[in-house]
Amino acid sequence: RENSSENILSSANRLLLHEGRLMLAESTRLLDVYLFLFDDFLLITKIKRNKKKYGGSDTSLIPVCPSLTPELQSFIREGGFCTVLDQPIPLDRLILKNVEPV
């Protein structure tokens, strides 16, 4: 929603607890996603790859936030980016269940 998207990640009190890649099973396909688990919500982003790499052959010069994991830093340097897949899921409304592997 447009009205709820303003400054969603800007809280100075929010803590990033964990982040990482995951395969999300939709009805007929698998999505390559990157999760950000904060202390108050779970953010699911879709991993996208740019078809064009940034100009120049030395992509190590692209500035990347040092607090990101090395995996995500490398992915961004290769021209990849993440877009928010859906609204963040508040942790007080999240239910986790074990499922059998597909």
C-alpha positions as CSV (number, residue, x, y, z in Angstrom):
1,R,0.0,0.0,0.0
2,E,1.3,3.4,-0.8
3,N,0.4,5.0,2.5
4,S,2.2,2.3,4.6
5,S,5.4,2.2,2.5
6,E,6.9,5.5,3.7
7,N,10.1,5.0,5.7
8,I,9.3,1.3,6.5
9,L,13.0,0.5,7.1
10,S,14.0,3.8,8.7
11,S,13.3,3.0,12.3
12,A,16.4,3.7,14.4
13,N,15.3,1.1,16.9
14,R,14.8,-1.8,14.5
15,L,17.3,-4.6,14.5
16,L,18.2,-6.9,11.7
17,L,18.4,-10.4,13.2
18,H,19.1,-12.5,10.2
19,E,19.1,-12.4,6.4
20,G,19.6,-14.9,3.7
21,R,18.5,-16.6,0.4
22,L,15.6,-19.0,0.2
23,M,13.6,-20.8,-2.4
24,L,9.9,-19.9,-2.0
25,A,7.5,-22.5,-3.4
26,E,4.5,-21.0,-5.2
27,S,1.7,-23.0,-6.7
28,T,3.6,-24.0,-9.9
29,R,7.1,-22.5,-9.6
30,L,10.0,-21.8,-7.3
31,L,11.1,-18.2,-6.6
32,D,14.6,-17.2,-5.6
33,V,14.0,-14.8,-2.6
34,Y,16.1,-13.0,-0.1
35,L,14.6,-12.7,3.4
36,F,15.3,-10.0,6.0
37,L,14.3,-11.0,9.5
38,F,14.0,-7.9,11.7
39,D,13.0,-7.9,15.4
40,D,9.5,-6.8,14.5
41,F,8.7,-8.1,11.0
42,L,9.8,-10.4,8.2
43,L,10.5,-8.8,4.8
44,I,10.5,-11.1,1.7
45,T,12.2,-9.7,-1.4
46,K,12.5,-11.1,-4.9
47,I,16.0,-11.5,-6.3
48,K,16.4,-9.9,-9.7
49,R,19.5,-9.9,-11.9
50,N,20.3,-7.1,-14.2
51,K,21.0,-8.3,-17.7
52,K,23.6,-5.5,-18.1
53,K,26.4,-5.3,-15.6
54,Y,27.5,-1.9,-14.5
55,G,29.8,-0.1,-16.9
56,G,33.4,-0.9,-16.7
57,S,35.1,-4.2,-16.0
58,D,36.0,-3.6,-12.3
59,T,32.7,-4.1,-10.4
60,S,34.6,-4.2,-7.1
61,L,34.5,-0.4,-7.1
62,I,30.7,-0.3,-6.8
63,P,29.9,1.1,-3.4
64,V,28.0,-1.4,-1.2
65,C,26.8,-1.0,2.4
66,P,29.4,-2.8,4.6
67,S,26.7,-4.1,7.0
68,L,25.3,-6.4,4.3
69,T,26.4,-10.0,4.2
70,P,29.3,-10.9,1.8
71,E,26.8,-12.9,-0.3
72,L,24.5,-10.0,-0.8
73,Q,27.4,-7.6,-1.4
74,S,28.7,-9.9,-4.1
75,F,25.2,-10.2,-5.7
76,I,24.8,-6.4,-5.8
77,R,28.3,-6.0,-7.4
78,E,27.2,-8.4,-10.1
79,G,24.3,-6.1,-11.0
80,G,21.6,-7.8,-8.9
81,F,19.0,-6.2,-6.7
82,C,16.1,-7.1,-4.5
83,T,12.5,-5.8,-4.8
84,V,9.9,-6.2,-2.0
85,L,7.7,-9.1,-2.9
86,D,4.8,-8.4,-0.6
87,Q,4.0,-6.4,2.5
88,P,6.2,-7.1,5.5
89,I,4.8,-9.7,7.9
90,P,4.6,-8.6,11.5
91,L,6.2,-11.2,13.7
92,D,3.2,-11.2,16.1
93,R,1.1,-12.5,13.1
94,L,3.6,-15.0,11.8
95,I,3.2,-18.7,12.3
96,L,6.0,-21.1,11.5
97,K,5.4,-24.8,10.8
98,N,7.7,-27.7,9.8
99,V,6.9,-29.2,6.4
100,E,8.3,-32.2,4.6
101,P,10.8,-31.4,1.9
102,V,9.5,-31.3,-1.6
